[in-house]
């Protein structure tokens, strides 16, 4: 078993035991060892999102964005992650400390989600549009 396999296995065990800080450490090690694997960036972002708190949410958003970059914008889960992080950060900061770069990222993610659903699941497009509207992202 390679080192990265052990880290991945340990991370999955920690997630199943809801030991998210320990799982985050394992995913950090995986990203250091294999930085081009989008799955590790995505899993790390999800763990950080689960931990919550402003700093974790901001970092999670960056890792969702890196997943999108590594997959060429083809990861719907990461697109949703950016939208969810943006909404949560907006709630926590109540509109203060708005970054133009951040609002551009959330707009692009929302737009990409709508295009993806229009192409793959047109029957769900209205539902996604409503969700984004409720999160004040579109």
N, C-alpha and C positions, 0 to 999 in steps of 0.2 A: 504494500500500500504506500503510495506516495504521500509526501507531507501535505500537499493540498487536499488530497482525499480525506485525510484524517481531520484537517481543519473544517472541511465541509460537513463531514459526519458529526463532529462535535457541535458545530453551529446548529445543525438540524436538531440535535438532541436538546441543546439549550432552548431553542425556540419551542420545542414540544413541551418542555418543562416551564415555559414562560420566564426563563432567566435571560431577559433580553439584553442586559448590559454585557453579559458573558458572550452571548451570541454575536453582539456587535463587534466585540474584540476579535472573534474568530473570523468574521467577514472582513475586518480590516486586514488581517493576516492574509486572507485569500486574495484580496485586491492587491496587496503588496507583491504577492507571489505571481499572480496572473492578472495584470491590470487590464487586459483586453477582453476579458470574459464578462459580457453584459449581465449575466445571471447573478454574479456576485455583487455588482453595483446595485442591481434591483433588490436583491435580498437585504443588503445592508440598508438601503433606503427604507425598505418596509419595516425593518427592525427599529430604525431611528424614528420613523413616523409613529410606531406603536409606543415607543418610550415617551413621546410627546415633549412639550416644552419648546420655547421659542428657538433656542440654539439647535436642538435636535431636528426640529422641523425645517429650519433653514439649511442645515446640512443634508437632510433627507432630500430636499428639493434639488440640491446640487447633484446628488447621486442619481436621482430620477432623470435629471437632465443629461448626465453622462451616459446613462443607459440609452436614452433616446439617440444621443450622438453615436454611440457604438453600434446601434442597430439601424442607423440611417432613418430614424423616425418611424420605424415599423413596430414598436412595442406599445400596444394599447394600454397595457398595465402601467407603464411608466408615464404615459400621457395623462392617464387618470391620476397618478401619483402627484404629478406637478400641479394639477388642478386642485386636488385635495389639500396639498401643502399650502398652496397659495391662499385658499379659503381659510384654512386654520391659522395661518400667519396673520392674515387680515383681521380675523377675529381677535387674536391675541394682542395685536398692536392697535386695534381700533382706528385704522386709517393713518396713524402717524408713521413716520419713517418710510414713506413710499419711495421705492426705487424704480426708476424708469426701466432699467434692465429687467427687473423682476416682473413688471406688468407686461412687458413685451413677451417674455417667456410664457407667461400664463395665457396670453392672447393667442400666441402661436400654438400652444398645446391644445387649447380649446378648439381652435380652427382645424387642427390636424385630426382631433377626435371626431369632429363633425364630418369631415371628408371621409374618414375611415368608416364611420357608421353609414354614411350615405352610399358608399360603395359596397360594403359587405352586408349590412343589415338595415335596409331602408325602413323596415317596419319599426325599428327601434330609434330612428333618428329624432322623432319628436320627443321621446322620453329623455334622450341624452341632452337635447336642446333645453328642455325644461329643467333638468338637473343643473346644467351649467348656468342657466338664468338664476336659479335659486341660490347658487353659490356666488352669484354676481360676477361671473367670468365671461359672459357673452352679452 
